């Protein structure tokens, strides 16, 4: 199969690219390189340097490569940026996505797999509860609202254009090649700080000084596996959480990372961040049924630390 990965030079997208190549597919990447890097891609993978907001360039890319399948990873990924600049988030995550869907429909792409968010769409998850795929969405940020809106657009394109699609709702993804700079994931930021001998900043969940937000951390290798299964049509459901179902506080994550790195735990308390959800833990039943047990946090952190150490 010919697979186009949008955002394929980025953190998650590059793992999807590598996995698709290993399965013998022909792969190309569409990426504006605003955060992705050419160095994340194996040699020989065609890279179309295109911004999703450029409607004609998106259409030209698909016309040139003629993909059978599309893995849509490209996005404005920061909740805090979406709060500061909701117009930018909507431009990329809604209008840019529509440009892609229109090109897919026109060129008879068989299936689109969409990188959505479980961590933000479900909103606050009550203590002791798990958000499953049937949980009523309760987005509180422009980022989550736009991701949910795009999921609904996929239904429109399915019904009106026959464009098949699968939605993967990611928990908090971590792993090798995650950039610790800019608007990055906390695992990448913490490893970067530990390696540099810096203090780890723990933003409070309710107030400065508490142990921080509760999150469900999923290894990027599991995310790539889910994408490849979805592209191949091996998932029985059209919407699936990609998660572990295990809650971890920011402070406990800092302890785990310090232990993996063999470093002294050094933390500083900080206030809660605008737009952050306090507790986000997803139900992993569908993931487990389709793909088996996810990688444990301790194992994933060891793989991640080995990569960061080798990249220094």
KAURRA-V771188 format. One record per residue. RES is the residue in one small letter. PHI is phi in whole degrees, -180 to 180 (NA if undefined). PSI is psi in degrees with one decimal (* if undefined). BURIAL is # if it has 24 or more other ideal C-beta (glycine too) atoms within 12 Angstrom, else .. Layout:
{{RES,PHI,PSI,BURIAL} {RES,PHI,PSI,BURIAL}}
This chain:
{{x,NA,151.5,#} {x,-98,118.1,#} {x,-117,127.1,#} {x,-101,128.1,#} {x,-112,110.8,#} {x,-78,141.7,#} {x,68,23.5,#} {x,-72,-12.2,#} {x,-92,2.6,#} {x,-91,-171.1,#} {x,-59,-66.0,#} {x,-71,-44.3,#} {x,-57,-38.6,#} {x,-67,-30.9,#} {x,-71,-35.1,#} {x,-65,-42.0,#} {x,-59,-50.2,#} {x,-61,-42.8,#} {x,-65,-39.7,#} {x,-67,-39.6,#} {x,-63,-40.9,#} {x,-63,-27.8,.} {x,-85,-0.8,.} {x,92,12.9,.} {x,-83,158.9,#} {x,-92,125.6,.} {x,-126,139.7,#} {x,-133,162.0,#} {x,-127,136.9,#} {x,-112,121.0,#} {x,-157,138.0,#} {x,-88,-2.7,#} {x,60,25.4,.} {x,-70,-30.5,#} {x,-133,-24.4,#} {x,-74,165.3,#} {x,-134,137.1,#} {x,-59,-31.5,.} {x,-68,-15.7,.} {x,-74,-14.2,#} {x,-101,144.3,#} {x,-64,152.1,.} {x,-59,141.0,.} {x,91,-7.4,.} {x,-78,121.1,#} {x,-62,133.2,#} {x,-120,118.5,#} {x,-96,110.3,#} {x,-81,89.2,.} {x,-138,138.6,#} {x,-90,130.7,#} {x,-56,-26.3,#} {x,-75,-11.7,#} {x,-89,95.1,.} {x,-60,-45.9,.} {x,-68,-37.3,.} {x,-68,-35.9,.} {x,-64,-46.4,#} {x,-62,-42.4,#} {x,-64,-37.4,.} {x,-62,-48.8,#} {x,-68,-35.9,#} {x,-64,-35.4,.} {x,-74,-46.3,.} {x,-86,-30.4,#} {x,56,61.7,#} {x,-73,149.0,#} {x,-83,-34.1,#} {x,-135,150.4,#} {x,-130,127.7,#} {x,-102,110.2,#} {x,-97,92.9,#} {x,-102,-19.6,#} {x,-64,136.3,#} {x,-172,162.4,#} {x,-83,116.2,#} {x,-104,-3.6,#} {x,-99,124.8,#} {x,-62,-45.5,#} {x,-66,-36.6,#} {x,-65,-39.7,#} {x,-64,-32.8,#} {x,-70,-40.7,#} {x,-72,-35.3,.} {x,-140,74.1,.} {x,-64,-27.3,#} {x,-63,-46.5,.} {x,-59,-45.3,#} {x,-61,-43.3,#} {x,-67,-37.7,#} {x,-59,-46.1,#} {x,-79,-52.5,#} {x,-81,-21.5,#} {x,-106,-62.5,#} {x,-67,-41.8,#} {x,-62,-39.2,#} {x,-66,-36.7,#} {x,-64,-39.7,#} {x,-56,-42.0,#} {x,-67,-46.1,#} {x,-64,-38.6,#} {x,-62,-42.0,#} {x,-66,-39.9,#} {x,-63,-43.2,#} {x,-66,-42.9,#} {x,-65,-34.1,.} {x,-100,10.4,#} {x,60,42.2,.} {x,-63,140.3,#} {x,-76,-39.4,#} {x,-156,142.9,#} {x,-116,131.2,#} {x,-108,122.9,#} {x,-107,128.8,#} {x,-83,96.3,#} {x,-99,-167.3,#} {x,-131,121.3,#} {x,-86,-30.7,#} {x,-62,-27.4,#} {x,-112,-32.7,#} {x,-65,-40.1,#} {x,-76,-15.9,#} {x,73,-157.5,#} {x,-67,127.5,#} {x,-105,123.7,#} {x,-62,151.0,.} {x,-55,132.1,.} {x,83,-4.5,.} {x,-104,161.8,.} {x,-130,133.9,#} {x,-81,112.4,#} {x,-95,177.7,#} {x,-66,-16.8,#} {x,-94,-2.1,.} {x,-62,135.3,#} {x,-64,125.7,.} {x,-62,145.3,#} {x,-143,62.4,.} {x,-68,142.9,#} {x,-124,6.3,#} {x,-132,154.2,#} {x,-56,-36.6,#} {x,-57,-50.5,#} {x,-68,-40.1,#} {x,-61,-43.4,#} {x,-71,-35.7,#} {x,-63,-43.4,#} {x,-65,-41.8,#} {x,-61,-38.0,#} {x,-70,-36.0,#} {x,-56,-42.3,#} {x,-70,-34.1,#} {x,-62,-36.4,#} {x,-60,-37.2,#} {x,-64,-39.4,.} {x,-62,-46.3,.} {x,-70,-29.5,#} {x,-67,-45.2,.} {x,-74,-35.3,.} {x,-99,-22.1,.} {x,-125,-3.5,.} {x,70,22.0,.} {x,-86,109.7,#} {x,-70,151.4,#} {x,-156,154.8,#} {x,-132,137.4,#} {x,-108,125.5,#} {x,-111,117.8,#} {x,-97,103.7,#} {x,-77,141.0,#} {x,-79,-154.6,#} {x,-82,110.0,#} {x,-88,139.0,#} {x,-142,165.3,#} {x,147,-176.1,#} {x,-57,145.2,#} {x,78,4.4,#} {x,-75,126.2,#} {x,-76,124.7,#} {x,-81,-4.4,#} {x,-101,155.9,.} {x,74,-143.9,.} {x,-85,82.5,#} {x,-113,169.5,#} {x,-72,152.6,#} {x,-66,-32.0,#} {x,-63,-45.6,#} {x,-63,-42.8,#} {x,-63,-44.3,#} {x,-65,-43.2,#} {x,-63,-41.3,#} {x,-61,-41.6,#} {x,-69,-42.8,#} {x,-62,-46.0,#} {x,-63,-34.2,#} {x,-86,-1.9,.} {x,76,23.7,.} {x,-96,166.8,.} {x,-78,143.5,.} {x,-92,127.8,#} {x,-89,120.5,#} {x,-108,102.7,#} {x,-74,134.9,#} {x,-68,157.8,#} {x,-85,-53.3,#} {x,-106,-35.3,.} {x,-154,155.0,.} {x,-58,130.6,.} {x,106,-13.1,.} {x,-82,-176.8,.} {x,-82,2.1,#} {x,94,177.5,#} {x,-65,154.1,#} {x,-102,123.7,#} {x,-132,161.0,#} {x,-110,107.4,#} {x,-98,124.1,#} {x,-120,136.2,#} {x,-74,141.5,#} {x,-62,-28.1,#} {x,-62,-36.3,#} {x,-70,-35.0,#} {x,-65,-42.9,#} {x,-63,-42.0,#} {x,-59,-42.0,#} {x,-64,-40.7,#} {x,-64,-43.0,#} {x,-66,-39.1,#} {x,-66,-39.9,#} {x,-67,-42.2,#} {x,-61,-37.2,#} {x,-81,-3.7,#} {x,75,25.0,.} {x,-92,-0.8,.} {x,-95,131.5,#} {x,-74,-18.1,.} {x,-115,152.8,#} {x,-83,-16.5,#} {x,-129,131.6,#} {x,-145,133.1,#} {x,-71,141.1,#} {x,-116,103.7,#} {x,-164,-178.8,#} {x,-117,-23.6,#} {x,79,13.3,#} {x,-114,124.2,#} {x,-88,139.6,#} {x,-137,128.0,#} {x,-78,160.3,#} {x,-61,-38.7,#} {x,-67,-42.1,#} {x,-65,-36.2,#} {x,-63,-42.1,#} {x,-61,-39.4,#} {x,-65,-45.0,#} {x,-61,-45.5,#} {x,-67,-41.7,#} {x,-62,-40.3,#} {x,-66,-44.6,.} {x,-61,-38.6,#} {x,-83,-6.6,#} {x,67,34.7,.} {x,-117,156.5,#} {x,-69,137.4,.} {x,-74,118.7,.} {x,-131,112.9,.} {x,-127,158.3,#} {x,-134,139.4,.} {x,-81,147.6,.} {x,-143,160.6,.} {x,-69,162.7,.} {x,-59,153.2,.} {x,-96,144.0,#} {x,-61,133.1,.} {x,88,-9.9,#} {x,-75,140.2,#} {x,-89,141.9,#} {x,-69,-54.0,#} {x,-128,124.0,#} {x,-136,105.0,#} {x,-135,127.9,#} {x,-104,158.2,#} {x,-84,122.1,#} {x,-95,11.6,#} {x,-59,-48.8,.} {x,-63,-41.6,#} {x,-61,-48.7,#} {x,-62,-39.5,.} {x,-66,-37.8,.} {x,-87,-33.6,#} {x,-129,-3.5,#} {x,89,-169.6,.} {x,-71,131.1,.} {x,-72,161.9,#} {x,-64,127.8,#} {x,-63,150.6,.} {x,-56,-43.6,#} {x,-61,-41.1,.} {x,-69,-44.7,.} {x,-62,-39.1,#} {x,-67,-35.3,#} {x,-64,-44.7,#} {x,-61,-41.5,#} {x,-67,-43.8,#} {x,-64,-40.2,#} {x,-60,-38.8,.} {x,-69,-46.9,#} {x,-62,-38.9,#} {x,-65,-40.9,.} {x,-72,-22.4,.} {x,-85,-7.4,.} {x,-70,*,.}}
